[in-house]
């Protein structure tokens, strides 16, 4: 029984081998790359012979049926060890260049001894693998193949494109059924699908990774940003804007050139190299240094809704969730060491308010420590990590440690939101940085009249505005809460004689986002269209409403709410939750 994460990973990796065995039987000449277990499932990368034609999702039922036949045969899954050179010859005879490449890169140990590798055999199928695996194929019972995608060998765009087949496996049929139910729910909530259907945004081949936002999408984004600005003003932040393109020398000084260059875009201006900013913080350093700062100025809370560009591999792009251009809801807090705990607590309070009160998300918190690719001394990192762990402990918020996943300039606290179907999304982050104030020689005049080095907190709450928008689309399945809905109410006249009153009504409700549907369509269709578009309120007007100066109100989930005056409807809407009013 796979009743732990480790056992489930073994089951899924064994299922990946079972799938490869089935494909090898069904498609002679297929060659295999890697086939690991992953969160919620597994995949295998496969080189399909060109003469066979591409593998598609239409092929999955046949592969799955063959897997079930192989599972029932109950092949023992047996481990064998083999010296590296012998294993290379073994896979060369099989014409399996991918395994040969992996084996050829294995290096000798400190004593010059070449490694011994392990192979796993089940029936006539043999694979290079560390293991472990389940004892026999009949232990693999509850599985499903899910999708087919392209994947470059070893993730390198210069390499051959392989076919990646995804699947999942569980210990019980109930767990599998529940997982498939959640996958179907996620499919229905896919923000790319809803983005098209609700006319929010679009994606184009002319700009891969650069989404285009439509008027309704911008209505949501601008409402988000209005809220963001109002909340930051209440909490003592000032807003700045830094340049999109800055000289190479700035990125050398910040450390991005050495630690982040492969993710950056560059351009030449007047025969000098400039970088399109992937982060806002170096520009913030320049702003800080424009005048002498005093201890009385600290803490300085400086916010920026900065547009940044980061190079992502084309295969990693995913709707709004992984893009090449996005708006980062950054802030940089310049403070003394004595301020660290209180400033971290203030950011954590803001995160909790926005995530839980405003959007209804649960979350968990992780403390990410020093990565291998980092700058600064161990003493600085120890001090920064202790400061964040002390702040977390003082807050009483439970957290887990994520070793080695900090930013290259400092440790961080990460917030992982849980949506309504149980998926988690990493959004907010609080990063403690001793490095950039030192590299940019930031100082302030202390109470003693001497120069002191400030500490810097980098933080985001929503993270990428575009990604957070995508998360909201999927969490609400496009049915946004009233305050953020792109169209809050739609006025629908019953017939043409009622159109003039409908226009007057829409104009009277101009404090809300109200539109008008005067199409030459039947009333029922226009109401259904408003439902499909997930408009919160439909305001129907006919003879009775025109005569009485009223409106018949329908709510998208409750249906008919009866007749109201326009002022009565407006008052009801004002009572809807709206965080911009400080509710």
C-alpha positions in Angstrom: 0.0 0.0 0.0 1.5 3.4 -1.1 0.5 5.2 2.1 3.4 7.7 2.2 4.8 10.2 -0.3 7.9 8.1 -0.8 5.9 4.9 -1.4 3.6 6.7 -3.9 6.7 8.1 -5.7 8.0 4.5 -6.1 4.6 3.3 -7.4 4.5 6.1 -10.0 8.1 5.6 -11.1 7.3 1.9 -11.6 4.2 2.9 -13.6 6.5 5.0 -15.8 8.5 1.8 -16.6 5.3 -0.1 -17.2 4.2 2.5 -19.7 7.6 2.4 -21.4 7.4 -1.4 -21.6 4.0 -1.1 -23.2 5.2 1.5 -25.8 8.2 -0.6 -26.6 5.9 -3.5 -27.4 3.4 -1.4 -29.4 6.0 0.8 -31.2 9.2 -1.1 -32.2 12.2 1.2 -32.4 11.0 3.6 -29.8 13.8 4.9 -27.6 13.5 6.3 -24.1 15.0 9.3 -22.4 14.1 9.8 -18.7 10.9 8.8 -16.9 10.7 10.2 -13.3 7.9 10.4 -10.9 6.7 14.0 -10.3 4.2 15.7 -8.1 0.8 13.9 -8.7 2.1 11.6 -11.4 5.0 10.6 -13.7 6.1 11.1 -17.3 8.5 9.5 -19.8 10.3 11.2 -22.7 10.3 9.0 -25.8 11.8 9.2 -29.2 9.2 7.9 -31.6 10.4 6.6 -35.0 9.7 9.1 -37.7 8.2 6.5 -40.0 5.6 5.7 -37.4 4.3 9.3 -37.2 3.7 11.3 -34.1 2.3 9.9 -30.9 -1.0 11.7 -29.9 -3.5 11.5 -27.1 -5.6 9.3 -29.4 -3.0 6.6 -28.8 -3.2 6.7 -25.0 -6.1 4.3 -24.6 -4.3 1.6 -26.6 -1.1 2.1 -24.5 -3.1 2.0 -21.3 -4.8 -1.2 -22.4 -1.4 -2.8 -23.1 -0.1 -1.6 -19.7 -3.0 -3.4 -18.0 -2.2 -6.6 -19.9 1.4 -6.3 -18.8 0.5 -5.6 -15.2 -1.7 -8.7 -15.1 1.2 -10.9 -16.3 2.8 -10.1 -13.0 6.4 -9.8 -14.2 8.9 -9.7 -11.4 10.8 -6.3 -11.4 14.4 -7.3 -10.8 17.4 -5.2 -10.1 20.9 -5.9 -11.5 24.2 -4.1 -11.3 26.6 -3.6 -14.1 29.9 -1.7 -14.5 29.5 1.5 -16.4 31.5 0.4 -19.5 29.5 -2.8 -19.7 26.3 -0.9 -19.4 27.3 1.4 -22.2 28.0 -1.6 -24.5 24.7 -3.1 -23.5 22.7 0.0 -24.5 24.8 0.6 -27.6 23.7 -2.8 -28.9 20.1 -1.8 -28.2 20.7 1.4 -30.2 19.6 3.5 -27.2 21.7 6.6 -27.5 20.0 8.5 -24.7 21.0 5.9 -22.1 24.5 5.8 -23.6 24.7 9.6 -23.3 23.7 9.5 -19.6 26.1 6.7 -18.8 29.0 8.4 -20.7 28.7 11.4 -18.4 29.1 9.4 -15.2 32.6 10.2 -13.8 35.0 8.1 -11.8 35.2 8.6 -8.0 38.1 10.1 -6.1 40.0 6.8 -6.4 39.6 6.6 -10.1 37.0 3.9 -9.9 34.3 3.9 -12.6 30.8 3.7 -11.2 28.6 0.6 -11.1 25.1 1.3 -12.3 21.8 -0.4 -11.7 19.4 -1.8 -14.3 15.8 -3.0 -13.8 14.2 -5.7 -15.8 10.6 -6.7 -16.1 9.9 -9.4 -18.7 11.7 -8.4 -21.9 12.0 -4.7 -20.9 15.2 -3.4 -19.4 15.9 0.2 -18.2 18.7 2.1 -16.6 17.5 3.3 -13.2 18.5 3.9 -9.7 15.2 2.5 -8.4 13.6 1.5 -6.2 10.6 -0.1 -7.7 7.6 -2.2 -6.6 8.3 -6.0 -6.6 6.1 -6.9 -9.6 4.0 -5.3 -12.3 0.8 -6.7 -10.8 1.4 -4.3 -7.9 0.5 -1.4 -10.3 -3.2 -1.4 -10.6 -4.8 2.1 -10.5 -3.3 4.4 -13.1 -4.3 6.7 -16.0 -2.4 8.2 -18.9 -3.3 11.9 -19.2 -1.6 13.8 -21.9 1.1 14.1 -24.6 3.5 17.1 -25.0 6.8 17.9 -26.6 10.0 18.1 -24.6 13.5 18.9 -25.6 16.0 16.2 -24.6 17.5 17.3 -21.3 15.5 20.6 -21.5 17.9 22.1 -24.1 16.3 23.8 -27.1 19.3 22.8 -29.2 18.5 19.1 -28.7 16.0 16.9 -30.4 12.3 17.2 -29.5 11.0 14.1 -27.7 7.5 13.1 -27.0 6.6 13.4 -23.3 3.7 11.2 -22.1 2.2 12.1 -18.7 0.3 9.8 -16.4 -0.6 9.2 -12.8 -1.0 6.3 -10.4 -2.5 5.8 -7.0 -2.7 3.1 -4.4 -6.5 2.9 -4.4 -9.2 3.4 -7.0 -10.9 6.0 -4.8 -7.7 8.1 -4.7 -7.3 7.9 -8.5 -11.0 8.8 -9.1 -10.7 11.8 -6.8 -7.5 13.0 -8.5 -9.2 12.6 -12.0 -12.2 14.6 -10.7 -9.9 17.4 -9.6 -8.1 17.3 -12.9 -11.4 17.7 -14.7 -12.3 20.6 -12.4 -9.0 22.2 -13.2 -9.6 21.7 -16.9 -12.9 23.5 -16.7 -11.2 26.3 -14.7 -8.2 26.7 -17.1 -7.5 30.4 -17.2 -6.5 30.2 -20.9 -9.9 28.7 -21.8 -11.8 31.2 -19.6 -9.7 34.1 -20.8 -10.9 33.5 -24.3 -14.5 32.8 -23.4 -14.8 35.8 -21.1 -12.9 38.1 -23.4 -10.2 38.9 -20.8 -6.9 38.3 -22.6 -5.4 36.6 -25.6 -2.1 34.9 -26.5 -0.5 35.2 -29.9 2.2 33.5 -31.9 3.6 37.0 -32.7 4.4 37.5 -29.0 5.0 34.2 -27.2 5.0 34.8 -23.5 3.7 38.4 -24.0 -0.1 38.3 -23.2 -2.5 40.9 -24.7 -5.1 42.2 -22.3 -8.6 43.1 -23.5 -10.8 45.8 -22.0 -12.5 43.4 -19.6 -9.2 42.0 -18.5 -7.8 45.5 -17.9 -10.9 46.3 -15.8 -10.0 43.5 -13.4 -6.3 44.4 -13.4 -6.9 48.1 -12.8 -9.3 47.3 -10.0 -6.6 45.1 -8.4 -4.1 47.9 -8.8 -6.5 50.5 -7.3 -6.9 48.2 -4.3 -3.1 47.6 -4.1 -2.3 51.3 -4.1 -4.9 52.2 -1.6 -3.8 49.5 0.8 -0.1 50.5 0.5 -0.9 54.2 1.1 -2.7 53.1 4.3 0.4 51.2 5.4 2.9 54.0 4.9 4.4 53.1 1.5 5.4 55.6 -1.2 5.3 54.7 -4.9 8.1 55.1 -7.4 8.8 54.1 -11.0 12.2 53.0 -12.2 13.5 52.8 -15.8 12.8 49.7 -18.0 16.3 49.7 -19.5 19.5 50.4 -17.5 23.2 50.3 -18.3 25.1 47.0 -18.0 27.3 48.4 -15.2 24.3 48.5 -12.9 23.6 44.8 -13.3 27.3 44.0 -12.8 27.2 45.9 -9.5 23.9 44.3 -8.4 25.2 40.7 -9.1 22.5 39.9 -11.7 25.1 39.8 -14.5 26.9 37.0 -12.7 23.9 35.2 -11.2 20.9 35.9 -13.5 22.3 36.8 -16.9 20.8 33.8 -18.8 17.3 35.1 -17.8 17.8 38.6 -19.1 17.3 40.5 -22.4 19.9 43.0 -23.7 20.1 45.8 -26.2 22.7 48.2 -27.5 22.3 51.9 -27.3 25.0 54.3 -28.5 27.4 51.4 -28.7 26.9 50.5 -25.0 25.2 47.4 -23.6 22.0 47.9 -21.7 19.7 45.3 -20.0 16.0 45.3 -19.9 15.3 44.9 -16.2 14.3 41.5 -14.9 13.8 43.0 -11.4 13.1 46.4 -10.0 15.5 46.5 -7.1 18.7 47.9 -8.8 16.7 50.9 -10.0 15.5 51.3 -6.4 19.1 51.5 -5.3 19.7 54.5 -7.6 16.6 56.2 -6.2 17.7 55.7 -2.6 21.1 57.3 -3.3 19.7 60.5 -4.8 20.1 62.3 -1.4 21.5 61.8 2.1 19.2 59.7 4.3 18.8 60.0 8.0 17.9 57.5 10.7 14.7 59.6 11.1 13.7 58.6 7.5 13.8 54.9 8.4 12.1 52.6 7.8 11.5 53.7 4.2 8.8 51.7 2.5 9.1 52.2 -1.2 6.6 50.4 -3.6 6.8 49.9 -7.3 4.4 48.3 -9.9 7.3 47.7 -12.2 7.1 46.0 -15.6 10.0 43.4 -15.9 11.1 41.0 -18.6 12.6 37.6 -18.0 13.7 35.1 -20.6 11.8 31.9 -20.2 12.2 28.8 -22.5 9.4 28.5 -24.9 8.5 25.1 -23.6 8.0 26.6 -20.1 5.5 29.2 -21.1 2.0 28.7 -19.8 -0.7 31.2 -20.3 -0.5 33.9 -17.6 1.2 31.6 -15.2 4.6 31.7 -16.9 5.3 34.7 -19.1 8.2 36.7 -20.4 6.8 40.2 -19.5 4.9 40.9 -16.3 4.2 43.5 -13.6 5.8 42.8 -10.3 4.1 44.3 -7.2 7.5 45.1 -5.6 8.4 47.0 -2.5 11.7 47.7 -0.9 12.0 48.5 2.7 15.2 50.3 3.9 15.6 49.9 7.6 18.1 49.5 10.5 18.7 46.0 11.9 16.4 46.9 14.9 13.5 47.3 12.5 13.7 43.9 10.8 11.3 42.0 13.1 8.6 44.7 13.1 8.9 45.3 9.3 8.7 41.6 8.5 5.7 41.4 10.9 4.0 44.3 9.0 4.5 42.6 5.6 3.2 39.3 7.0 0.1 41.1 8.4 -0.5 42.6 4.9 -0.1 39.2 3.3 -2.6 37.7 5.7 -5.1 40.4 5.1 -4.9 40.2 1.3 -4.8 36.5 1.0 -7.4 35.5 3.7 -9.7 38.4 4.2 -9.9 39.8 0.7 -9.5 36.7 -1.5 -10.3 33.8 0.9 -7.1 31.8 0.3 -5.5 29.6 2.9 -1.7 29.4 2.7 1.4 27.9 4.1 4.8 29.6 4.7 8.3 28.4 3.9 11.7 29.8 4.9 14.2 29.4 2.0 17.9 29.3 2.9 21.2 30.0 1.1 21.5 28.5 -2.4 24.7 27.2 -3.9 24.6 30.1 -6.4 24.8 33.0 -4.0 26.9 36.0 -2.9 28.0 37.3 0.5 29.7 35.7 3.5 28.4 32.8 5.6 28.2 35.2 8.6 25.9 37.5 6.7 23.7 34.6 5.6 23.5 33.2 9.1 22.5 36.6 10.4 19.8 37.1 7.7 18.4 33.6 8.2 18.3 34.0 12.0 16.5 37.3 11.6 13.8 35.8 9.4 13.4 32.7 11.5 13.1 34.9 14.6 10.5 37.1 12.9 8.5 34.0 11.9 8.7 32.5 15.4 7.6 35.8 17.0 4.6 35.9 14.6 3.4 32.5 15.6 2.8 31.5 12.0 3.9 27.8 11.4 6.5 27.4 8.7 8.7 24.8 7.1 12.3 25.2 6.0 13.1 24.9 2.2 16.9 24.3 2.2 18.9 26.0 -0.5 16.1 27.8 -2.3 16.8 31.4 -1.2 17.5 34.2 -3.7 21.1 34.6 -4.7 21.4 37.7 -2.4 19.5 36.6 0.6 17.1 34.2 2.4 13.4 34.6 2.0 9.9 33.8 3.3 7.6 32.4 0.7 3.8 32.2 0.7 2.1 29.3 -1.0 -1.7 29.9 -1.6 -4.2 27.1 -1.7 -7.0 27.5 -4.1 -10.6 26.2 -4.0 -9.6 22.8 -5.5 -6.5 22.2 -3.4 -3.7 23.4 -5.7 -1.0 25.5 -4.3 0.6 28.6 -5.9 3.7 30.4 -4.7 2.9 34.2 -4.6 4.3 36.5 -1.9 7.9 36.6 -0.8 9.8 38.5 1.8 13.6 38.6 1.1 16.2 39.9 3.6 19.2 41.4 1.8 22.5 42.5 3.3 24.3 42.4 -0.1 22.8 45.1 -2.3 23.1 47.9 0.3 26.8 47.0 0.6 27.3 46.7 -3.2 25.6 50.0 -3.9 27.2 51.6 -0.8 23.8 52.7 0.7 24.2 54.6 3.9 22.2 56.7 6.4 23.2 59.1 9.0 22.6 57.7 12.5 21.7 59.4 15.7 25.4 59.4 16.5 26.1 61.5 13.4 28.0 58.6 11.8 27.3 56.7 8.6 25.6 53.4 8.9 24.5 50.7 6.4 20.8 50.0 6.1 19.3 46.6 5.7 17.0 46.0 2.8 13.8 43.9 2.6 12.5 43.0 -0.9 8.9 41.9 -0.9 6.0 41.1 -3.2 2.4 40.3 -2.1 0.6 39.4 -5.3 3.9 38.6 -7.1 3.3 38.8 -10.8 0.1 40.7 -11.4 -0.5 38.7 -14.6 0.0 35.4 -12.8 -2.2 36.4 -9.8 -4.9 37.3 -12.3 -4.6 33.8 -13.8 -4.8 32.3 -10.3 -8.0 34.3 -9.6 -9.6 33.3 -12.9 -9.1 29.6 -12.0 -9.9 30.0 -8.3 -13.3 31.7 -9.1 -13.8 29.8 -12.4 -14.2 33.2 -13.9 -17.1 34.2 -11.6 -15.3 37.0 -9.9 -16.5 38.6 -6.7 -18.7 41.7 -7.3 -16.0 44.2 -6.5 -13.5 42.9 -9.0 -15.9 41.6 -11.8 -15.1 43.2 -15.2 -18.8 43.9 -15.7 -20.7 44.2 -12.4 -24.2 44.6 -13.8 -25.8 44.4 -17.2 -29.0 46.3 -18.1 -31.2 44.2 -20.4 -34.3 45.9 -22.0 -37.1 43.5 -22.8 -37.8 45.1 -26.2 -36.8 48.2 -28.3 -39.3 50.5 -26.7 -37.6 50.0 -23.3 -34.1 50.8 -24.6 -34.2 54.6 -23.8 -35.0 53.8 -20.1 -32.4 51.2 -20.0 -29.7 53.7 -21.2 -30.8 56.2 -18.6 -30.6 53.4 -15.9 -27.1 52.5 -17.0 -26.0 56.1 -16.9 -27.4 56.5 -13.4 -25.4 53.6 -12.1 -22.1 54.9 -13.5 -20.3 54.4 -10.1 -20.3 50.7 -11.0 -19.1 48.9 -14.1 -22.4 48.6 -16.0 -23.0 47.7 -19.6 -26.1 47.5 -21.8 -27.4 44.7 -24.0 -29.7 46.1 -26.7 -29.0 43.4 -29.2 -31.9 42.2 -31.4 -32.0 38.9 -29.6 -34.7 37.2 -27.5 -34.7 38.2 -23.8 -34.0 34.6 -22.7 -30.9 34.4 -24.8 -29.5 37.7 -23.5 -30.1 36.6 -19.9 -28.4 33.3 -20.7 -25.4 35.1 -22.3 -25.0 37.3 -19.2 -25.0 34.1 -17.1 -22.4 32.5 -19.3 -20.3 35.6 -19.1 -20.6 35.4 -15.3 -22.0 38.9 -14.8 -23.0 39.3 -11.1 -26.3 41.2 -11.7 -28.7 41.3 -14.6 -31.1 44.3 -14.6 -34.2 43.6 -16.7 -36.5 46.4 -17.7 -39.9 46.2 -19.4 -43.2 48.0 -19.4 -43.7 47.7 -15.6 -40.2 48.9 -14.8 -40.4 51.8 -17.2 -43.8 52.9 -15.7 -42.7 52.5 -12.1 -39.1 53.8 -12.5 -37.8 50.5 -11.2 -35.7 47.5 -12.3 -36.1 43.7 -12.1 -32.9 42.3 -10.5 -31.5 38.9 -11.2 -28.3 37.6 -9.5 -26.1 35.1 -11.3 -26.5 32.4 -8.6 -29.6 33.3 -6.8 -31.8 34.1 -9.8 -34.7 36.5 -9.5 -34.4 39.0 -6.6 -37.5 41.0 -7.3 -38.1 44.6 -8.2 -36.0 47.5 -6.8 -35.6 51.1 -7.4 -32.3 52.1 -9.0 -31.2 53.8 -5.8 -32.1 50.7 -3.8 -30.1 48.5 -6.1 -27.1 50.9 -5.9 -27.3 50.9 -2.1 -27.3 47.1 -2.1 -24.2 47.1 -4.3 -22.4 49.6 -2.0 -22.8 47.1 0.8 -21.0 44.4 -1.2 -17.5 43.8 0.1 -14.9 46.1 -1.4 -11.5 46.3 0.2 -10.8 49.6 -1.5 -13.2 51.1 0.9 -11.2 49.7 3.8 -13.9 47.2 4.8 
